[in-house]
Amino acid sequence: MSLLTQAQFRDRTTMPKADVDVVESIEAGYILNRLKFHTSRINSRLRKRYATPFAADGAGPELALGWLTDIVTPEVWLKRGVNPEDPQYVAADRMRDLAFADLKEAADSDEGLFELPLRESTEGASGVTRGGPFGYAEASPYSAMDVQAEIVRGGGR
């Protein structure tokens, strides 16, 4: 199952719609197969941190739909036939690289800045399942020195 249908991809991509139609007429099913493959890739990458798979057919998080569109667009351009130095293709290729970098960052539980909603949750809920402040405090400022002295003497904690 894909996050986007072929028609939704057609509406979202920066490619001219006529070019998307040409690719589909030349090789029927190619675009949908690429959408399915990269949907699986997105779900696999984010599985450790978020509840995946995301809802299919355009109902998933908007951010994930944008990543999928940006990742598949250059592949469709190449299937259509494009000059690799065409400014429009170069821009699409940069967007693809950015989408992959964003995916990697979203999957990083330590440094990731993206918070995607859980599939089953209500609007605005966060998909971050772990986190919070990490700290340690003693009852008084003097007890910290006592603890350090115990550790040095071998009493440890």
Secondary structure, 3 states (H helix, E strand, C coil): CCCCCHHHHHHHCCCCHHHHHHHHHHCCCHHHHHHHHHHHHHHHHHCCCCCCCCCCCCCCCHHHHHHHHHHHHHHHHHHHCCCCCCHHHHHHHHHHHHHHHHHHHHHCCCCCCCCCCCCCCCCCCCCCCCCCCCCCCCCCHHHHHHHHHHHHHCCCC
